[in-house]
Amino acid sequence: MSRIRTLLAGAAIAVVSAGATVTPASAHAPWYGSCPKGDVCVWSGHNGTGTRCAWTGDDPDWRSGSVQCRPHGFRVNSIWNNGHPGAYDVVQFFKHANYRTPYGGPVPAGQRGNVDDLEIRSHVWTNP
């Protein structure tokens, strides 16, 4: 089972997927992407590069929800939770639509980092 665990040192995100450890973002690598305050953003490339999708709320299906993350088959390689601190400030990602098959623990507000080719179909803002 895949899981996302947050590394507080360097505010990086590491992912363990199907038994393979993914290297977290380097503390020295520049971050290129921007993410509006209050949104959660994902990119097709590492360090906030490539195609970006951004949401202010929950999305049960990235292919047909309020924001359609294109192209279909979009693979996530970097994540930034730029949400406001407080209630419902962490984001839980799911491999399938309608909040099925969670990727480990949620990503807290302010955390950003790299992952490798995650297939994400839905997410929800939740309490820690």
Buried (B, 14 or more C-beta within 10 A) or exposed (E): EBEBEBEEEEBBBBBBBEEEEBEBBEEEEEBEBEBEEBBBBBBBBBBBBBEBBBBBBBBBBBBEBEEBBEEEEBBBBBBBBBBEEEEBBBBBBBBEBEBEBBBBEBBBBBBBBBBBEBBBBBBBBEEE
